[in-house]
Amino acid sequence: MRLPFFLALLALAPGAQALTLHNDFSSHDWANWFAADNWKNGSPFDVGWRADHINFSGGQMTLNIDDTPCATDQALCSNEPYAAANYSSLAYYSYGRVESRFRAAA
């Protein structure tokens, strides 16, 4: 399954100016984002997070979930049957508005 993903974050504090984080996703932005690798979050998801399941092309980020390389060696997927991507912001937002545009696979 491929999930093209665009994300823009907006956090507002009372009486403060809007803080906007925008990423065009042309490449991984190490200063603002974390790509999980070689760990899992357990049931009911049953996937091992792999950074190689995140791809950037043409200003879009694609997050993949599949059984590669788990079908041949589950140890490569944190002993789970599937591998998936996990991409997280390094910033903390206590409240505000989050907007995203994405297209899920059929």
MOURRA-V176795 format. One record per residue. N is the residue number from 1. SS is DSSP state (2 for helix, 1 for strand, 0 for the rest). OMEGA is omega as a letter, one per 20 degrees, with the letter a starting at -180 (NA if undefined). NEAR is the number of other ideal C-beta (glycine too) atoms within 10 Angstrom. Layout:
BEGIN
<<N SS OMEGA NEAR> <N SS OMEGA NEAR>>
END
This chain:
BEGIN
<<1 0 r 11> <2 1 a 14> <3 1 r 15> <4 1 a 17> <5 1 r 18> <6 1 a 16> <7 1 r 17> <8 1 a 14> <9 1 r 18> <10 1 r 14> <11 1 a 17> <12 0 r 14> <13 0 a 11> <14 0 r 5> <15 0 a 5> <16 0 r 8> <17 0 r 7> <18 0 r 10> <19 1 a 13> <20 1 r 10> <21 1 r 15> <22 1 r 11> <23 0 r 17> <24 0 r 13> <25 0 r 22> <26 0 r 12> <27 0 r 11> <28 0 r 17> <29 0 a 14> <30 0 a 9> <31 0 a 6> <32 0 a 13> <33 1 r 18> <34 1 r 13> <35 1 a 16> <36 0 a 18> <37 0 r 15> <38 0 r 11> <39 1 a 10> <40 1 r 19> <41 0 r 15> <42 0 a 9> <43 0 j 7> <44 0 a 5> <45 0 r 14> <46 0 r 15> <47 1 r 22> <48 1 a 26> <49 1 r 22> <50 0 r 26> <51 2 r 14> <52 2 r 12> <53 2 r 25> <54 1 a 22> <55 1 r 15> <56 1 r 14> <57 1 r 11> <58 0 r 9> <59 0 r 11> <60 1 r 15> <61 1 r 23> <62 1 r 16> <63 1 a 17> <64 1 r 17> <65 1 a 17> <66 1 r 16> <67 0 r 14> <68 0 i 15> <69 0 a 15> <70 0 a 20> <71 0 a 13> <72 0 a 9> <73 0 a 9> <74 2 r 16> <75 2 r 11> <76 2 a 16> <77 2 a 25> <78 0 r 19> <79 0 r 12> <80 0 a 21> <81 0 a 12> <82 1 r 20> <83 1 a 24> <84 1 r 23> <85 0 r 22> <86 0 a 20> <87 1 a 18> <88 1 r 9> <89 1 r 15> <90 0 a 10> <91 0 r 11> <92 0 r 6> <93 0 a 14> <94 0 r 6> <95 0 a 8> <96 0 a 12> <97 1 r 11> <98 1 r 11> <99 1 r 9> <100 1 r 9> <101 1 r 9> <102 1 r 12> <103 1 r 11> <104 0 r 9> <105 0 r 9> <106 0 NA 4>>
END
